[in-house]
């Protein structure tokens, strides 16, 4: 069944896109900067450890 395979392949990407868009619109602008700072801090922490 090719349509099942096609649906399974496109499902994770579409789910990821809808969740990221939804979370982006729900969040205020300030908390996105906090998330960016946390992400950079985690990367720097990993670099410092290894």
mmCIF entry with sequence, helices, sheets and N, C-alpha, C, O atoms, coordinates in Angstrom:
data_MODEL
# 
_entry.id   MODEL 
# 
_entity.id                         1 
_entity.type                       polymer 
_entity.pdbx_number_of_molecules   1 
# 
_entity_poly.entity_id                      1 
_entity_poly.type                           'polypeptide(L)' 
_entity_poly.nstd_linkage                   no 
_entity_poly.nstd_monomer                   no 
_entity_poly.pdbx_seq_one_letter_code       
;(UNK)(UNK)(UNK)(UNK)(UNK)(UNK)(UNK)(UNK)(UNK)(UNK)(UNK)(UNK)(UNK)(UNK)(UNK)(UNK)
(UNK)(UNK)(UNK)(UNK)(UNK)(UNK)(UNK)(UNK)(UNK)(UNK)(UNK)(UNK)(UNK)(UNK)(UNK)(UNK)
(UNK)(UNK)(UNK)(UNK)(UNK)(UNK)(UNK)(UNK)(UNK)(UNK)(UNK)(UNK)(UNK)(UNK)(UNK)(UNK)
(UNK)(UNK)
;
_entity_poly.pdbx_seq_one_letter_code_can   XXXXXXXXXXXXXXXXXXXXXXXXXXXXXXXXXXXXXXXXXXXXXXXXXX 
_entity_poly.pdbx_strand_id                 A 
# 
loop_
_entity_poly_seq.entity_id 
_entity_poly_seq.num 
_entity_poly_seq.mon_id 
_entity_poly_seq.hetero 
1 1  UNK n 
1 2  UNK n 
1 3  UNK n 
1 4  UNK n 
1 5  UNK n 
1 6  UNK n 
1 7  UNK n 
1 8  UNK n 
1 9  UNK n 
1 10 UNK n 
1 11 UNK n 
1 12 UNK n 
1 13 UNK n 
1 14 UNK n 
1 15 UNK n 
1 16 UNK n 
1 17 UNK n 
1 18 UNK n 
1 19 UNK n 
1 20 UNK n 
1 21 UNK n 
1 22 UNK n 
1 23 UNK n 
1 24 UNK n 
1 25 UNK n 
1 26 UNK n 
1 27 UNK n 
1 28 UNK n 
1 29 UNK n 
1 30 UNK n 
1 31 UNK n 
1 32 UNK n 
1 33 UNK n 
1 34 UNK n 
1 35 UNK n 
1 36 UNK n 
1 37 UNK n 
1 38 UNK n 
1 39 UNK n 
1 40 UNK n 
1 41 UNK n 
1 42 UNK n 
1 43 UNK n 
1 44 UNK n 
1 45 UNK n 
1 46 UNK n 
1 47 UNK n 
1 48 UNK n 
1 49 UNK n 
1 50 UNK n 
# 
_struct_asym.id          A 
_struct_asym.entity_id   1 
# 
loop_
_struct_conf.conf_type_id 
_struct_conf.id 
_struct_conf.pdbx_PDB_helix_id 
_struct_conf.beg_label_comp_id 
_struct_conf.beg_label_asym_id 
_struct_conf.beg_label_seq_id 
_struct_conf.pdbx_beg_PDB_ins_code 
_struct_conf.end_label_comp_id 
_struct_conf.end_label_asym_id 
_struct_conf.end_label_seq_id 
_struct_conf.pdbx_end_PDB_ins_code 
_struct_conf.beg_auth_comp_id 
_struct_conf.beg_auth_asym_id 
_struct_conf.beg_auth_seq_id 
_struct_conf.end_auth_comp_id 
_struct_conf.end_auth_asym_id 
_struct_conf.end_auth_seq_id 
_struct_conf.pdbx_PDB_helix_class 
_struct_conf.details 
_struct_conf.pdbx_PDB_helix_length 
HELX_P HELX_P1 AA1 UNK A 2  ? UNK A 26 ? UNK A 2  UNK A 26 1 ? 25 
HELX_P HELX_P2 AA2 UNK A 29 ? UNK A 49 ? UNK A 29 UNK A 49 1 ? 21 
# 
_struct_conf_type.id          HELX_P 
_struct_conf_type.criteria    ? 
_struct_conf_type.reference   ? 
# 
loop_
_atom_site.group_PDB 
_atom_site.id 
_atom_site.type_symbol 
_atom_site.label_atom_id 
_atom_site.label_alt_id 
_atom_site.label_comp_id 
_atom_site.label_asym_id 
_atom_site.label_entity_id 
_atom_site.label_seq_id 
_atom_site.pdbx_PDB_ins_code 
_atom_site.Cartn_x 
_atom_site.Cartn_y 
_atom_site.Cartn_z 
_atom_site.occupancy 
_atom_site.B_iso_or_equiv 
_atom_site.pdbx_formal_charge 
_atom_site.auth_seq_id 
_atom_site.auth_comp_id 
_atom_site.auth_asym_id 
_atom_site.auth_atom_id 
_atom_site.pdbx_PDB_model_num 
ATOM 1   N N  . UNK A 1 1  ? 0.840  -1.210 0.000  1.00 0.00 ? 1  UNK A N  1 
ATOM 2   C CA . UNK A 1 1  ? 0.000  0.000  0.000  1.00 0.00 ? 1  UNK A CA 1 
ATOM 3   C C  . UNK A 1 1  ? 0.876  1.261  0.000  1.00 0.00 ? 1  UNK A C  1 
ATOM 4   O O  . UNK A 1 1  ? 1.401  1.646  1.045  1.00 0.00 ? 1  UNK A O  1 
ATOM 5   N N  . UNK A 1 2  ? 1.034  1.895  -1.142 1.00 0.00 ? 2  UNK A N  1 
ATOM 6   C CA . UNK A 1 2  ? 1.940  3.064  -1.203 1.00 0.00 ? 2  UNK A CA 1 
ATOM 7   C C  . UNK A 1 2  ? 1.422  4.291  -0.454 1.00 0.00 ? 2  UNK A C  1 
ATOM 8   O O  . UNK A 1 2  ? 2.210  5.095  0.045  1.00 0.00 ? 2  UNK A O  1 
ATOM 9   N N  . UNK A 1 3  ? 0.098  4.434  -0.376 1.00 0.00 ? 3  UNK A N  1 
ATOM 10  C CA . UNK A 1 3  ? -0.455 5.628  0.287  1.00 0.00 ? 3  UNK A CA 1 
ATOM 11  C C  . UNK A 1 3  ? -0.184 5.613  1.796  1.00 0.00 ? 3  UNK A C  1 
ATOM 12  O O  . UNK A 1 3  ? -0.026 6.668  2.411  1.00 0.00 ? 3  UNK A O  1 
ATOM 13  N N  . UNK A 1 4  ? -0.130 4.407  2.395  1.00 0.00 ? 4  UNK A N  1 
ATOM 14  C CA . UNK A 1 4  ? 0.170  4.278  3.831  1.00 0.00 ? 4  UNK A CA 1 
ATOM 15  C C  . UNK A 1 4  ? 1.608  4.713  4.096  1.00 0.00 ? 4  UNK A C  1 
ATOM 16  O O  . UNK A 1 4  ? 1.886  5.444  5.046  1.00 0.00 ? 4  UNK A O  1 
ATOM 17  N N  . UNK A 1 5  ? 2.520  4.248  3.234  1.00 0.00 ? 5  UNK A N  1 
ATOM 18  C CA . UNK A 1 5  ? 3.934  4.594  3.356  1.00 0.00 ? 5  UNK A CA 1 
ATOM 19  C C  . UNK A 1 5  ? 4.139  6.104  3.207  1.00 0.00 ? 5  UNK A C  1 
ATOM 20  O O  . UNK A 1 5  ? 4.902  6.718  3.952  1.00 0.00 ? 5  UNK A O  1 
ATOM 21  N N  . UNK A 1 6  ? 3.449  6.679  2.241  1.00 0.00 ? 6  UNK A N  1 
ATOM 22  C CA . UNK A 1 6  ? 3.562  8.114  1.982  1.00 0.00 ? 6  UNK A CA 1 
ATOM 23  C C  . UNK A 1 6  ? 3.048  8.911  3.184  1.00 0.00 ? 6  UNK A C  1 
ATOM 24  O O  . UNK A 1 6  ? 3.650  9.907  3.586  1.00 0.00 ? 6  UNK A O  1 
ATOM 25  N N  . UNK A 1 7  ? 1.921  8.455  3.751  1.00 0.00 ? 7  UNK A N  1 
ATOM 26  C CA . UNK A 1 7  ? 1.326  9.137  4.906  1.00 0.00 ? 7  UNK A CA 1 
ATOM 27  C C  . UNK A 1 7  ? 2.260  9.057  6.122  1.00 0.00 ? 7  UNK A C  1 
ATOM 28  O O  . UNK A 1 7  ? 2.439  10.044 6.836  1.00 0.00 ? 7  UNK A O  1 
ATOM 29  N N  . UNK A 1 8  ? 2.844  7.894  6.349  1.00 0.00 ? 8  UNK A N  1 
ATOM 30  C CA . UNK A 1 8  ? 3.753  7.704  7.484  1.00 0.00 ? 8  UNK A CA 1 
ATOM 31  C C  . UNK A 1 8  ? 4.988  8.571  7.349  1.00 0.00 ? 8  UNK A C  1 
ATOM 32  O O  . UNK A 1 8  ? 5.496  9.096  8.340  1.00 0.00 ? 8  UNK A O  1 
ATOM 33  N N  . UNK A 1 9  ? 5.476  8.724  6.116  1.00 0.00 ? 9  UNK A N  1 
ATOM 34  C CA . UNK A 1 9  ? 6.675  9.513  5.874  1.00 0.00 ? 9  UNK A CA 1 
ATOM 35  C C  . UNK A 1 9  ? 6.409  11.003 6.127  1.00 0.00 ? 9  UNK A C  1 
ATOM 36  O O  . UNK A 1 9  ? 7.264  11.701 6.672  1.00 0.00 ? 9  UNK A O  1 
ATOM 37  N N  . UNK A 1 10 ? 5.230  11.489 5.732  1.00 0.00 ? 10 UNK A N  1 
ATOM 38  C CA . UNK A 1 10 ? 4.914  12.915 5.856  1.00 0.00 ? 10 UNK A CA 1 
ATOM 39  C C  . UNK A 1 10 ? 4.366  13.280 7.235  1.00 0.00 ? 10 UNK A C  1 
ATOM 40  O O  . UNK A 1 10 ? 4.394  14.450 7.614  1.00 0.00 ? 10 UNK A O  1 
ATOM 41  N N  . UNK A 1 11 ? 3.875  12.308 7.982  1.00 0.00 ? 11 UNK A N  1 
ATOM 42  C CA . UNK A 1 11 ? 3.240  12.583 9.276  1.00 0.00 ? 11 UNK A CA 1 
ATOM 43  C C  . UNK A 1 11 ? 4.175  13.220 10.319 1.00 0.00 ? 11 UNK A C  1 
ATOM 44  O O  . UNK A 1 11 ? 3.800  14.239 10.899 1.00 0.00 ? 11 UNK A O  1 
ATOM 45  N N  . UNK A 1 12 ? 5.381  12.667 10.587 1.00 0.00 ? 12 UNK A N  1 
ATOM 46  C CA . UNK A 1 12 ? 6.218  13.270 11.633 1.00 0.00 ? 12 UNK A CA 1 
ATOM 47  C C  . UNK A 1 12 ? 6.599  14.717 11.339 1.00 0.00 ? 12 UNK A C  1 
ATOM 48  O O  . UNK A 1 12 ? 6.620  15.553 12.242 1.00 0.00 ? 12 UNK A O  1 
ATOM 49  N N  . UNK A 1 13 ? 6.902  15.012 10.071 1.00 0.00 ? 13 UNK A N  1 
ATOM 50  C CA . UNK A 1 13 ? 7.302  16.366 9.683  1.00 0.00 ? 13 UNK A CA 1 
ATOM 51  C C  . UNK A 1 13 ? 6.157  17.358 9.866  1.00 0.00 ? 13 UNK A C  1 
ATOM 52  O O  . UNK A 1 13 ? 6.349  18.450 10.401 1.00 0.00 ? 13 UNK A O  1 
ATOM 53  N N  . UNK A 1 14 ? 4.959  16.965 9.416  1.00 0.00 ? 14 UNK A N  1 
ATOM 54  C CA . UNK A 1 14 ? 3.794  17.852 9.533  1.00 0.00 ? 14 UNK A CA 1 
ATOM 55  C C  . UNK A 1 14 ? 3.428  18.065 11.002 1.00 0.00 ? 14 UNK A C  1 
ATOM 56  O O  . UNK A 1 14 ? 3.037  19.163 11.398 1.00 0.00 ? 14 UNK A O  1 
ATOM 57  N N  . UNK A 1 15 ? 3.559  16.991 11.815 1.00 0.00 ? 15 UNK A N  1 
ATOM 58  C CA . UNK A 1 15 ? 3.272  17.093 13.250 1.00 0.00 ? 15 UNK A CA 1 
ATOM 59  C C  . UNK A 1 15 ? 4.269  18.041 13.909 1.00 0.00 ? 15 UNK A C  1 
ATOM 60  O O  . UNK A 1 15 ? 3.890  18.877 14.730 1.00 0.00 ? 15 UNK A O  1 
ATOM 61  N N  . UNK A 1 16 ? 5.545  17.909 13.548 1.00 0.00 ? 16 UNK A N  1 
ATOM 62  C CA . UNK A 1 16 ? 6.598  18.767 14.102 1.00 0.00 ? 16 UNK A CA 1 
ATOM 63  C C  . UNK A 1 16 ? 6.362  20.220 13.724 1.00 0.00 ? 16 UNK A C  1 
ATOM 64  O O  . UNK A 1 16 ? 6.527  21.121 14.547 1.00 0.00 ? 16 UNK A O  1 
ATOM 65  N N  . UNK A 1 17 ? 5.971  20.442 12.463 1.00 0.00 ? 17 UNK A N  1 
ATOM 66  C CA . UNK A 1 17 ? 5.735  21.803 11.974 1.00 0.00 ? 17 UNK A CA 1 
ATOM 67  C C  . UNK A 1 17 ? 4.561  22.460 12.697 1.00 0.00 ? 17 UNK A C  1 
ATOM 68  O O  . UNK A 1 17 ? 4.649  23.622 13.092 1.00 0.00 ? 17 UNK A O  1 
ATOM 69  N N  . UNK A 1 18 ? 3.473  21.730 12.870 1.00 0.00 ? 18 UNK A N  1 
ATOM 70  C CA . UNK A 1 18 ? 2.285  22.293 13.529 1.00 0.00 ? 18 UNK A CA 1 
ATOM 71  C C  . UNK A 1 18 ? 2.564  22.592 14.997 1.00 0.00 ? 18 UNK A C  1 
ATOM 72  O O  . UNK A 1 18 ? 2.107  23.608 15.521 1.00 0.00 ? 18 UNK A O  1 
ATOM 73  N N  . UNK A 1 19 ? 3.316  21.709 15.669 1.00 0.00 ? 19 UNK A N  1 
ATOM 74  C CA . UNK A 1 19 ? 3.615  21.931 17.089 1.00 0.00 ? 19 UNK A CA 1 
ATOM 75  C C  . UNK A 1 19 ? 4.548  23.124 17.272 1.00 0.00 ? 19 UNK A C  1 
ATOM 76  O O  . UNK A 1 19 ? 4.369  23.916 18.197 1.00 0.00 ? 19 UNK A O  1 
ATOM 77  N N  . UNK A 1 20 ? 5.544  23.256 16.393 1.00 0.00 ? 20 UNK A N  1 
ATOM 78  C CA . UNK A 1 20 ? 6.483  24.378 16.517 1.00 0.00 ? 20 UNK A CA 1 
ATOM 79  C C  . UNK A 1 20 ? 5.782  25.700 16.221 1.00 0.00 ? 20 UNK A C  1 
ATOM 80  O O  . UNK A 1 20 ? 6.021  26.694 16.908 1.00 0.00 ? 20 UNK A O  1 
ATOM 81  N N  . UNK A 1 21 ? 4.924  25.721 15.210 1.00 0.00 ? 21 UNK A N  1 
ATOM 82  C CA . UNK A 1 21 ? 4.184  26.936 14.848 1.00 0.00 ? 21 UNK A CA 1 
ATOM 83  C C  . UNK A 1 21 ? 3.229  27.309 15.980 1.00 0.00 ? 21 UNK A C  1 
ATOM 84  O O  . UNK A 1 21 ? 3.124  28.478 16.351 1.00 0.00 ? 21 UNK A O  1 
ATOM 85  N N  . UNK A 1 22 ? 2.537  26.314 16.525 1.00 0.00 ? 22 UNK A N  1 
ATOM 86  C CA . UNK A 1 22 ? 1.588  26.554 17.609 1.00 0.00 ? 22 UNK A CA 1 
ATOM 87  C C  . UNK A 1 22 ? 2.292  27.107 18.846 1.00 0.00 ? 22 UNK A C  1 
ATOM 88  O O  . UNK A 1 22 ? 1.811  28.061 19.457 1.00 0.00 ? 22 UNK A O  1 
ATOM 89  N N  . UNK A 1 23 ? 3.428  26.515 19.218 1.00 0.00 ? 23 UNK A N  1 
ATOM 90  C CA . UNK A 1 23 ? 4.169  26.975 20.392 1.00 0.00 ? 23 UNK A CA 1 
ATOM 91  C C  . UNK A 1 23 ? 4.766  28.356 20.153 1.00 0.00 ? 23 UNK A C  1 
ATOM 92  O O  . UNK A 1 23 ? 4.879  29.157 21.081 1.00 0.00 ? 23 UNK A O  1 
ATOM 93  N N  . UNK A 1 24 ? 5.147  28.634 18.906 1.00 0.00 ? 24 UNK A N  1 
ATOM 94  C CA . UNK A 1 24 ? 5.723  29.933 18.551 1.00 0.00 ? 24 UNK A CA 1 
ATOM 95  C C  . UNK A 1 24 ? 4.689  31.046 18.697 1.00 0.00 ? 24 UNK A C  1 
ATOM 96  O O  . UNK A 1 24 ? 5.000  32.124 19.203 1.00 0.00 ? 24 UNK A O  1 
ATOM 97  N N  . UNK A 1 25 ? 3.460  30.785 18.253 1.00 0.00 ? 25 UNK A N  1 
ATOM 98  C CA . UNK A 1 25 ? 2.420  31.810 18.323 1.00 0.00 ? 25 UNK A CA 1 
ATOM 99  C C  . UNK A 1 25 ? 1.878  31.982 19.746 1.00 0.00 ? 25 UNK A C  1 
ATOM 100 O O  . UNK A 1 25 ? 1.438  33.070 20.117 1.00 0.00 ? 25 UNK A O  1 
ATOM 101 N N  . UNK A 1 26 ? 1.910  30.910 20.536 1.00 0.00 ? 26 UNK A N  1 
ATOM 102 C CA . UNK A 1 26 ? 1.397  30.971 21.902 1.00 0.00 ? 26 UNK A CA 1 
ATOM 103 C C  . UNK A 1 26 ? 2.341  31.767 22.807 1.00 0.00 ? 26 UNK A C  1 
ATOM 104 O O  . UNK A 1 26 ? 1.892  32.503 23.687 1.00 0.00 ? 26 UNK A O  1 
ATOM 105 N N  . UNK A 1 27 ? 3.644  31.614 22.587 1.00 0.00 ? 27 UNK A N  1 
ATOM 106 C CA . UNK A 1 27 ? 4.642  32.250 23.444 1.00 0.00 ? 27 UNK A CA 1 
ATOM 107 C C  . UNK A 1 27 ? 4.793  33.740 23.187 1.00 0.00 ? 27 UNK A C  1 
ATOM 108 O O  . UNK A 1 27 ? 4.724  34.169 22.035 1.00 0.00 ? 27 UNK A O  1 
ATOM 109 N N  . UNK A 1 28 ? 4.999  34.542 24.227 1.00 0.00 ? 28 UNK A N  1 
ATOM 110 C CA . UNK A 1 28 ? 5.357  35.949 24.023 1.00 0.00 ? 28 UNK A CA 1 
ATOM 111 C C  . UNK A 1 28 ? 6.801  36.071 23.536 1.00 0.00 ? 28 UNK A C  1 
ATOM 112 O O  . UNK A 1 28 ? 7.573  35.115 23.616 1.00 0.00 ? 28 UNK A O  1 
ATOM 113 N N  . UNK A 1 29 ? 7.157  37.242 23.037 1.00 0.00 ? 29 UNK A N  1 
ATOM 114 C CA . UNK A 1 29 ? 8.475  37.446 22.433 1.00 0.00 ? 29 UNK A CA 1 
ATOM 115 C C  . UNK A 1 29 ? 9.614  37.279 23.437 1.00 0.00 ? 29 UNK A C  1 
ATOM 116 O O  . UNK A 1 29 ? 10.701 36.832 23.070 1.00 0.00 ? 29 UNK A O  1 
ATOM 117 N N  . UNK A 1 30 ? 9.375  37.634 24.700 1.00 0.00 ? 30 UNK A N  1 
ATOM 118 C CA . UNK A 1 30 ? 10.419 37.581 25.723 1.00 0.00 ? 30 UNK A CA 1 
ATOM 119 C C  . UNK A 1 30 ? 10.916 36.181 26.030 1.00 0.00 ? 30 UNK A C  1 
ATOM 120 O O  . UNK A 1 30 ? 12.117 35.969 26.200 1.00 0.00 ? 30 UNK A O  1 
ATOM 121 N N  . UNK A 1 31 ? 9.993  35.216 26.101 1.00 0.00 ? 31 UNK A N  1 
ATOM 122 C CA . UNK A 1 31 ? 10.386 33.860 26.465 1.00 0.00 ? 31 UNK A CA 1 
ATOM 123 C C  . UNK A 1 31 ? 11.155 33.157 25.347 1.00 0.00 ? 31 UNK A C  1 
ATOM 124 O O  . UNK A 1 31 ? 11.903 32.217 25.617 1.00 0.00 ? 31 UNK A O  1 
ATOM 125 N N  . UNK A 1 32 ? 10.986 33.594 24.099 1.00 0.00 ? 32 UNK A N  1 
ATOM 126 C CA . UNK A 1 32 ? 11.763 33.007 23.004 1.00 0.00 ? 32 UNK A CA 1 
ATOM 127 C C  . UNK A 1 32 ? 13.241 33.348 23.171 1.00 0.00 ? 32 UNK A C  1 
ATOM 128 O O  . UNK A 1 32 ? 14.105 32.516 22.893 1.00 0.00 ? 32 UNK A O  1 
ATOM 129 N N  . UNK A 1 33 ? 13.534 34.558 23.619 1.00 0.00 ? 33 UNK A N  1 
ATOM 130 C CA . UNK A 1 33 ? 14.924 34.963 23.889 1.00 0.00 ? 33 UNK A CA 1 
ATOM 131 C C  . UNK A 1 33 ? 15.504 34.150 25.029 1.00 0.00 ? 33 UNK A C  1 
ATOM 132 O O  . UNK A 1 33 ? 16.677 33.777 24.999 1.00 0.00 ? 33 UNK A O  1 
ATOM 133 N N  . UNK A 1 34 ? 14.672 33.867 26.054 1.00 0.00 ? 34 UNK A N  1 
ATOM 134 C CA . UNK A 1 34 ? 15.102 33.041 27.185 1.00 0.00 ? 34 UNK A CA 1 
ATOM 135 C C  . UNK A 1 34 ? 15.456 31.634 26.694 1.00 0.00 ? 34 UNK A C  1 
ATOM 136 O O  . UNK A 1 34 ? 16.461 31.061 27.114 1.00 0.00 ? 34 UNK A O  1 
ATOM 137 N N  . UNK A 1 35 ? 14.630 31.085 25.806 1.00 0.00 ? 35 UNK A N  1 
ATOM 138 C CA . UNK A 1 35 ? 14.888 29.760 25.240 1.00 0.00 ? 35 UNK A CA 1 
ATOM 139 C C  . UNK A 1 35 ? 16.187 29.733 24.447 1.00 0.00 ? 35 UNK A C  1 
ATOM 140 O O  . UNK A 1 35 ? 16.948 28.768 24.528 1.00 0.00 ? 35 UNK A O  1 
ATOM 141 N N  . UNK A 1 36 ? 16.442 30.792 23.679 1.00 0.00 ? 36 UNK A N  1 
ATOM 142 C CA . UNK A 1 36 ? 17.673 30.908 22.885 1.00 0.00 ? 36 UNK A CA 1 
ATOM 143 C C  . UNK A 1 36 ? 18.888 30.960 23.813 1.00 0.00 ? 36 UNK A C  1 
ATOM 144 O O  . UNK A 1 36 ? 19.890 30.288 23.569 1.00 0.00 ? 36 UNK A O  1 
ATOM 145 N N  . UNK A 1 37 ? 18.794 31.754 24.869 1.00 0.00 ? 37 UNK A N  1 
ATOM 146 C CA . UNK A 1 37 ? 19.889 31.885 25.845 1.00 0.00 ? 37 UNK A CA 1 
ATOM 147 C C  . UNK A 1 37 ? 20.162 30.544 26.535 1.00 0.00 ? 37 UNK A C  1 
ATOM 148 O O  . UNK A 1 37 ? 21.320 30.171 26.724 1.00 0.00 ? 37 UNK A O  1 
ATOM 149 N N  . UNK A 1 38 ? 19.110 29.823 26.910 1.00 0.00 ? 38 UNK A N  1 
ATOM 150 C CA . UNK A 1 38 ? 19.251 28.504 27.539 1.00 0.00 ? 38 UNK A CA 1 
ATOM 151 C C  . UNK A 1 38 ? 19.921 27.523 26.578 1.00 0.00 ? 38 UNK A C  1 
ATOM 152 O O  . UNK A 1 38 ? 20.796 26.757 26.982 1.00 0.00 ? 38 UNK A O  1 
ATOM 153 N N  . UNK A 1 39 ? 19.512 27.545 25.310 1.00 0.00 ? 39 UNK A N  1 
ATOM 154 C CA . UNK A 1 39 ? 20.094 26.660 24.302 1.00 0.00 ? 39 UNK A CA 1 
ATOM 155 C C  . UNK A 1 39 ? 21.587 26.934 24.118 1.00 0.00 ? 39 UNK A C  1 
ATOM 156 O O  . UNK A 1 39 ? 22.385 25.999 24.062 1.00 0.00 ? 39 UNK A O  1 
ATOM 157 N N  . UNK A 1 40 ? 21.967 28.207 24.025 1.00 0.00 ? 40 UNK A N  1 
ATOM 158 C CA . UNK A 1 40 ? 23.372 28.596 23.874 1.00 0.00 ? 40 UNK A CA 1 
ATOM 159 C C  . UNK A 1 40 ? 24.172 28.185 25.117 1.00 0.00 ? 40 UNK A C  1 
ATOM 160 O O  . UNK A 1 40 ? 25.297 27.697 25.004 1.00 0.00 ? 40 UNK A O  1 
ATOM 161 N N  . UNK A 1 41 ? 23.587 28.386 26.293 1.00 0.00 ? 41 UNK A N  1 
ATOM 162 C CA . UNK A 1 41 ? 24.242 28.009 27.550 1.00 0.00 ? 41 UNK A CA 1 
ATOM 163 C C  . UNK A 1 41 ? 24.496 26.503 27.622 1.00 0.00 ? 41 UNK A C  1 
ATOM 164 O O  . UNK A 1 41 ? 25.554 26.074 28.080 1.00 0.00 ? 41 UNK A O  1 
ATOM 165 N N  . UNK A 1 42 ? 23.531 25.703 27.173 1.00 0.00 ? 42 UNK A N  1 
ATOM 166 C CA . UNK A 1 42 ? 23.692 24.248 27.160 1.00 0.00 ? 42 UNK A CA 1 
ATOM 167 C C  . UNK A 1 42 ? 24.798 23.814 26.206 1.00 0.00 ? 42 UNK A C  1 
ATOM 168 O O  . UNK A 1 42 ? 25.581 22.921 26.528 1.00 0.00 ? 42 UNK A O  1 
ATOM 169 N N  . UNK A 1 43 ? 24.866 24.445 25.026 1.00 0.00 ? 43 UNK A N  1 
ATOM 170 C CA . UNK A 1 43 ? 25.901 24.144 24.036 1.00 0.00 ? 43 UNK A CA 1 
ATOM 171 C C  . UNK A 1 43 ? 27.283 24.483 24.598 1.00 0.00 ? 43 UNK A C  1 
ATOM 172 O O  . UNK A 1 43 ? 28.219 23.693 24.479 1.00 0.00 ? 43 UNK A O  1 
ATOM 173 N N  . UNK A 1 44 ? 27.403 25.659 25.209 1.00 0.00 ? 44 UNK A N  1 
ATOM 174 C CA . UNK A 1 44 ? 28.672 26.077 25.810 1.00 0.00 ? 44 UNK A CA 1 
ATOM 175 C C  . UNK A 1 44 ? 29.074 25.155 26.960 1.00 0.00 ? 44 UNK A C  1 
ATOM 176 O O  . UNK A 1 44 ? 30.259 24.877 27.144 1.00 0.00 ? 44 UNK A O  1 
ATOM 177 N N  . UNK A 1 45 ? 28.107 24.683 27.725 1.00 0.00 ? 45 UNK A N  1 
ATOM 178 C CA . UNK A 1 45 ? 28.358 23.751 28.820 1.00 0.00 ? 45 UNK A CA 1 
ATOM 179 C C  . UNK A 1 45 ? 28.894 22.421 28.296 1.00 0.00 ? 45 UNK A C  1 
ATOM 180 O O  . UNK A 1 45 ? 29.828 21.854 28.864 1.00 0.00 ? 45 UNK A O  1 
ATOM 181 N N  . UNK A 1 46 ? 28.299 21.926 27.209 1.00 0.00 ? 46 UNK A N  1 
ATOM 182 C CA . UNK A 1 46 ? 28.760 20.681 26.589 1.00 0.00 ? 46 UNK A CA 1 
ATOM 183 C C  . UNK A 1 46 ? 30.177 20.820 26.041 1.00 0.00 ? 46 UNK A C  1 
ATOM 184 O O  . UNK A 1 46 ? 30.986 19.900 26.167 1.00 0.00 ? 46 UNK A O  1 
ATOM 185 N N  . UNK A 1 47 ? 30.482 21.974 25.429 1.00 0.00 ? 47 UNK A N  1 
ATOM 186 C CA . UNK A 1 47 ? 31.823 22.242 24.900 1.00 0.00 ? 47 UNK A CA 1 
ATOM 187 C C  . UNK A 1 47 ? 32.839 22.288 26.053 1.00 0.00 ? 47 UNK A C  1 
ATOM 188 O O  . UNK A 1 47 ? 33.945 21.761 25.937 1.00 0.00 ? 47 UNK A O  1 
ATOM 189 N N  . UNK A 1 48 ? 32.450 22.922 27.161 1.00 0.00 ? 48 UNK A N  1 
ATOM 190 C CA . UNK A 1 48 ? 33.334 23.033 28.327 1.00 0.00 ? 48 UNK A CA 1 
ATOM 191 C C  . UNK A 1 48 ? 33.609 21.667 28.969 1.00 0.00 ? 48 UNK A C  1 
ATOM 192 O O  . UNK A 1 48 ? 34.714 21.414 29.447 1.00 0.00 ? 48 UNK A O  1 
ATOM 193 N N  . UNK A 1 49 ? 32.606 20.797 28.976 1.00 0.00 ? 49 UNK A N  1 
ATOM 194 C CA . UNK A 1 49 ? 32.762 19.476 29.590 1.00 0.00 ? 49 UNK A CA 1 
ATOM 195 C C  . UNK A 1 49 ? 33.614 18.532 28.745 1.00 0.00 ? 49 UNK A C  1 
ATOM 196 O O  . UNK A 1 49 ? 34.421 17.777 29.287 1.00 0.00 ? 49 UNK A O  1 
ATOM 197 N N  . UNK A 1 50 ? 33.444 18.567 27.436 1.00 0.00 ? 50 UNK A N  1 
ATOM 198 C CA . UNK A 1 50 ? 34.159 17.610 26.582 1.00 0.00 ? 50 UNK A CA 1 
ATOM 199 C C  . UNK A 1 50 ? 35.374 18.201 25.893 1.00 0.00 ? 50 UNK A C  1 
ATOM 200 O O  . UNK A 1 50 ? 36.062 17.503 25.148 1.00 0.00 ? 50 UNK A O  1 
# 
